[in-house]
């Protein structure tokens, strides 16, 4: 009964693996053949059947522990319980190790995205909120050293500290306005210094970029006030220039009117009939307006300057 129960337990474990199930079936058939000669036809009646299953299970476990796979984008190092971490870095594929003595440790060598937010101060003492995005991966030949000094979570231990350090040192060299106008230069300087610092920890950087750059509310209010003041100054400058141009136009108009009056005076002094000519021109314009108008006007010709009696005009001029 005990052997039968032990055989049932091993059978339930073996169903987890098709190869183990096949091996169990073969051992059961062999046990049945062996048991049929000793008066027992059942599998669990012979102790050799249970021992065989245990030996097969042990061999399978030993084989599974001796084989490991390294997938694409991964590298492996070996930790030996006797000698420690080996210097060899193992590439992709299926490999063998000493069971229960050596343990494979897998690392991903693909580029990983890390975003680091940092609050720092500029050269003119303005608080700046910067978010830095980095693509990083480890140096493959230095994976044993990385594991011994930092562990598998090397990114979380190294990048936040050195990123904050580099950001604070670089941003402190620029004013708040320069951080906006010279953003590409700031990003390149941050990438250069951050790459140098990460190389000390055997980490390489593919790309470093500034994804967010914002300032405090006090600075934004000051910038807005400055813009409003500049617009008001420009408006005042425009008003002053407008008044200056209007004054110039008045002077020019007065000079023109004075020149016209002088020209009329000179013309009258040189030719007495000039006034008569102007009188006739004015009469012609008035007559044209009255003739084409829709209103009825009752007035004498003298009041509307329509009289063409030049002798009377000379008489009136002599009286004046």
VENVEN-V818310 format. One record per residue. N is the residue number from 1. RES is the residue in one small letter. PSI is psi in whole degrees, -180 to 180 (NA if undefined). NEAR is the number of other C-alpha atoms within 8 Angstrom. D_CENTER is the distance of its C-alpha to the mean C-alpha in Angstrom with 1 decimal. Layout:
# VENVEN-V818310
n = [N,N]
res = [RES,RES]
psi = [PSI,PSI]
near = [NEAR,NEAR]
d_center = [D_CENTER,D_CENTER]
This chain:
# VENVEN-V818310
n = [1,2,3,4,5,6,7,8,9,10,11,12,13,14,15,16,17,18,19,20,21,22,23,24,25,26,27,28,29,30,31,32,33,34,35,36,37,38,39,40,41,42,43,44,45,46,47,48,49,50,51,52,53,54,55,56,57,58,59,60,61,62,63,64,65,66,67,68,69,70,71,72,73,74,75,76,77,78,79,80,81,82,83,84,85,86,87,88,89,90,91,92,93,94,95,96,97,98,99,100,101,102,103,104,105,106,107,108,109,110,111,112,113,114,115,116,117,118,119,120,121,122,123,124,125,126,127,128,129,130,131,132,133,134,135,136,137,138,139,140,141,142,143,144,145,146,147,148,149,150,151,152,153,154,155,156,157,158,159,160,161,162,163,164,165,166,167,168,169,170,171,172,173,174,175,176,177,178,179,180,181,182,183,184,185,186,187,188,189,190,191,192,193,194,195,196,197,198,199,200,201,202,203,204,205,206,207,208,209,210,211,212,213,214,215,216,217,218,219,220,221,222,223,224,225,226,227,228,229,230,231,232,233,234,235,236,237,238,239,240,241,242,243,244,245,246,247,248,249,250,251,252,253,254,255,256,257,258,259,260,261,262,263,264,265,266,267,268,269,270,271,272,273,274,275,276,277,278,279,280,281,282,283,284,285,286,287,288,289,290,291,292,293,294,295,296,297,298,299,300,301,302,303,304,305,306,307,308,309,310,311,312,313,314,315,316,317,318,319,320]
res = [x,x,x,x,x,x,x,x,x,x,x,x,x,x,x,x,x,x,x,x,x,x,x,x,x,x,x,x,x,x,x,x,x,x,x,x,x,x,x,x,x,x,x,x,x,x,x,x,x,x,x,x,x,x,x,x,x,x,x,x,x,x,x,x,x,x,x,x,x,x,x,x,x,x,x,x,x,x,x,x,x,x,x,x,x,x,x,x,x,x,x,x,x,x,x,x,x,x,x,x,x,x,x,x,x,x,x,x,x,x,x,x,x,x,x,x,x,x,x,x,x,x,x,x,x,x,x,x,x,x,x,x,x,x,x,x,x,x,x,x,x,x,x,x,x,x,x,x,x,x,x,x,x,x,x,x,x,x,x,x,x,x,x,x,x,x,x,x,x,x,x,x,x,x,x,x,x,x,x,x,x,x,x,x,x,x,x,x,x,x,x,x,x,x,x,x,x,x,x,x,x,x,x,x,x,x,x,x,x,x,x,x,x,x,x,x,x,x,x,x,x,x,x,x,x,x,x,x,x,x,x,x,x,x,x,x,x,x,x,x,x,x,x,x,x,x,x,x,x,x,x,x,x,x,x,x,x,x,x,x,x,x,x,x,x,x,x,x,x,x,x,x,x,x,x,x,x,x,x,x,x,x,x,x,x,x,x,x,x,x,x,x,x,x,x,x,x,x,x,x,x,x,x,x,x,x,x,x,x,x,x,x,x,x,x,x,x,x,x,x]
psi = [-42,-44,-38,-42,-41,-40,-36,-42,-45,-33,-40,-34,-36,-23,-12,-20,128,-39,-39,-36,-41,-42,-39,-39,-41,-42,-34,-42,-40,-38,-37,-39,-38,-38,-23,-25,-19,15,-4,125,-1,156,-42,0,-21,135,-20,-29,-44,-41,-38,-41,-43,-41,-40,-42,-38,-42,-40,-43,-38,-41,-38,-38,-20,-9,136,155,141,113,174,138,11,158,156,147,158,128,117,129,-14,-50,-13,-156,128,155,-16,137,125,134,-166,152,-170,132,168,151,168,118,141,1,-41,142,122,139,119,140,143,128,13,158,132,141,130,127,128,112,144,137,116,175,145,-178,-34,25,36,136,130,131,114,137,124,133,128,145,117,156,155,158,122,-43,-15,14,-40,-41,-38,-43,-39,-32,-36,-29,-174,-24,47,-35,-47,-25,-31,-53,-44,-40,-47,-30,-44,-40,-47,-41,-45,-38,-34,-45,-31,-12,-6,149,168,-40,-35,-30,-27,-48,-27,42,-41,-42,-41,-43,-41,-40,-40,-43,-43,-49,-36,-35,-41,-41,-39,-28,-26,-24,16,39,133,148,126,-43,144,124,151,114,-20,137,113,156,170,164,-34,-43,-40,-39,-38,-41,-41,-42,-38,-41,-42,-43,-41,-39,-40,-39,-40,-38,-42,-40,-38,-41,-42,-44,-36,-45,-39,-41,-37,-40,-41,-40,-36,-43,-44,-41,-42,-42,-39,-44,-39,-40,-38,-44,-40,-40,-39,-42,-42,-40,-41,-38,-32,-33,110,-24,-2,-39,-38,-41,-43,-35,-46,-38,-42,-39,-39,-43,-40,-40,-37,-40,-43,-37,-35,2,159,-3,153,126,130,103,156,164,-31,-36,-30,10,35,-4,133,21,97,-30,-41,-37,-39,-37,-44,-36,-36,-34,-39,NA]
near = [5,5,11,10,9,9,10,8,8,9,10,8,7,11,9,8,7,8,6,12,12,8,9,11,8,8,11,10,9,9,14,11,9,9,14,10,7,6,6,9,9,9,12,13,10,12,8,7,13,12,8,9,11,8,8,9,9,8,8,9,8,9,9,8,11,10,10,11,8,13,8,5,8,13,15,12,15,12,11,11,7,5,6,7,10,10,6,7,12,7,8,11,7,8,8,7,11,8,10,6,8,11,10,10,8,9,9,7,10,7,8,8,8,8,8,10,8,10,8,12,12,14,11,8,6,11,10,13,13,13,12,14,13,13,12,13,12,10,9,8,6,9,12,13,7,13,9,8,6,9,8,7,7,9,6,7,9,10,9,9,8,11,11,10,8,11,11,10,8,11,13,11,8,11,10,11,6,9,11,7,6,8,9,6,7,11,11,8,9,12,11,8,9,11,10,8,9,14,9,7,8,10,11,11,11,9,9,12,9,10,8,8,9,7,10,10,6,6,9,9,8,8,8,8,8,8,8,8,8,8,8,8,8,8,8,8,8,8,8,8,8,8,8,8,8,8,8,8,8,8,8,8,8,8,8,8,8,8,8,8,8,8,8,8,8,8,10,11,7,6,7,9,7,9,8,10,8,8,9,9,8,9,12,9,8,11,9,8,8,8,6,6,6,4,4,4,5,4,6,6,8,7,7,10,10,11,8,5,6,7,6,7,9,8,8,8,7,6,5,4]
d_center = [71.8,69.5,68.9,68.2,65.7,64.0,63.9,62.3,59.5,58.8,58.8,56.1,53.9,54.5,53.4,49.8,50.0,51.9,53.3,54.7,56.2,58.0,59.2,60.5,62.4,64.1,65.1,66.4,68.6,69.9,70.7,72.6,74.7,75.5,76.3,78.6,81.1,81.3,82.0,78.5,76.5,73.3,70.3,70.0,73.7,73.4,71.5,70.7,68.3,66.2,66.1,65.1,62.2,61.1,61.4,59.4,56.6,56.5,56.3,53.5,51.5,52.3,51.0,47.8,47.1,47.8,45.2,41.4,38.6,35.4,32.9,30.5,27.5,29.7,32.1,35.0,37.0,40.5,41.7,45.5,47.4,49.9,48.1,44.5,41.3,42.0,40.2,40.0,36.7,37.4,35.6,35.2,38.4,41.3,43.0,45.9,46.4,49.3,49.4,49.2,48.9,45.6,42.3,39.3,35.9,32.9,29.6,26.5,25.4,22.4,18.9,17.5,14.0,13.9,11.5,13.1,12.8,15.0,16.9,18.4,20.3,20.0,23.1,24.3,24.1,21.2,19.3,15.6,13.3,10.7,8.9,9.3,8.9,12.2,14.4,18.0,21.5,25.0,27.6,30.1,33.2,32.3,31.9,35.3,34.5,31.1,33.1,35.8,33.7,30.5,31.2,29.2,26.4,25.7,21.8,22.1,24.7,23.2,19.4,18.9,21.7,21.0,17.2,18.3,21.1,19.2,16.5,19.5,21.4,18.9,17.6,21.3,21.9,19.9,20.5,18.1,18.2,17.8,14.5,13.2,15.5,15.3,11.7,12.2,15.5,14.3,11.9,14.9,17.3,15.5,15.4,19.1,20.3,18.6,20.1,23.4,23.5,22.5,25.3,27.8,27.2,27.3,23.6,21.7,18.0,16.7,13.1,11.4,7.9,6.4,3.4,5.7,8.7,11.7,15.4,18.6,20.6,23.3,21.2,19.8,23.4,24.6,22.2,23.4,27.0,26.7,25.6,28.5,30.9,30.0,30.5,33.8,34.9,34.2,36.2,39.1,39.1,39.4,42.3,44.1,43.9,45.0,48.0,48.9,48.9,51.0,53.5,53.7,54.4,57.2,58.8,58.6,60.1,62.9,63.7,63.8,66.1,68.3,68.6,69.5,72.2,73.6,73.7,75.6,77.9,78.7,79.2,81.6,83.6,83.9,84.7,86.2,85.5,81.7,81.8,83.8,81.2,78.4,80.6,81.2,77.5,76.7,79.5,78.2,74.7,76.2,78.5,75.7,73.7,76.7,77.7,74.4,73.7,74.3,75.9,79.6,80.5,84.0,84.4,86.8,86.0,86.1,83.5,81.0,82.0,83.4,86.8,87.5,90.7,90.1,93.4,92.5,89.2,91.1,93.4,90.6,88.8,92.1,92.5,89.1]
